[in-house]
Amino acid sequence: MDRLSKREVQVLALMSTGMLNKEIAEQLDISIDTVKKHTKNIYAKLNLRNRTEAVGYILKSKVNNKN
C-alpha cells in the first residue's frame, strides 16, 4: 500500500465497502472522473485487473497485517 497516494488508499478503502464510483465521489467530494482516475492508478500500481481483485487485495492486506 506504500505505493498508493493517500487519496488512492481512501478510494480503495471505500471500494472495499462495496461503494460505487458515484458514492465514492460524493463521500470524498470529488468528481466521478477523478474516482475513475484513482481507480485506474490503483489497478496499475498494484498490478490488478478489476474491482474484485482490488477488494481481495485490501482484504488480504488486512489479514496479513494481523499476523
Secondary structure, DSSP 8 states (H G I E B T S, - for coil): -TTS-HHHHHHHHHHHTT--HHHHHHHHT--HHHHHHHHHHHHHHHT--SHHHHHHHHHHHHHHHH-
